[in-house]
């Protein structure tokens, strides 16, 4: 049962869950951008394992222990990723949006990266429930503050969202398109999240922010990061939160592909 909306309860996404612990951290613990990810997979041991994996695929599987098979499989997946996707590239069909790279806003290095298979079936809209920003400097500063909060207070690997939209009309890169995020309980592995910077419980974001968000949704569609029949939701459709704020939520109900909740798995986590 949906709890009564209360904007205060959304402060700092109090009801967002901790990131689920992954089975086996994928290689990196430091210097976590894509290039380093690739280097790790190209270590001598990996090359050896990849060679053995060829034997494996040729029917000589008995020479390879099962634990190593899974490492090889994960590494092959990683090597198929374009490292620029983690840090630089916006995406094809995304030319009319300015995406501020992690380097430009001064991101810290991720503690760990977990690739996500795309396209995904869900796209979520959030708000940060924090102060708004209106230019590159103030939005970059806000990005660093949100990242610090998510990494230090929440203990997450990085800023939770995939992308954020600033009051300056720019898009700020969070985890990027193809990384598992920490944003929407139950949907971090099959959903992408955009967060509008500010509190939109009682006011709409500016026309510019809304237009940028719509363009970013187009990027997701054009880049094939979401399925052709994907669904757009507000964070509150998946869990017990007021996010993305009443006013913004009412607005996105009119956008294409919108589907209101509660989604399967919806819960108030201990609250009825
Ligand atoms: Zn949210």
Boltz pocket constraint, residues with backbone or C-beta under 6 A from the ligand:
constraints:
  - pocket:
      binder: B
      contacts: [[A, 13], [A, 125], [A, 126], [A, 127], [A, 183], [A, 235], [A, 241], [A, 243], [A, 244]]
      max_distance: 6.0
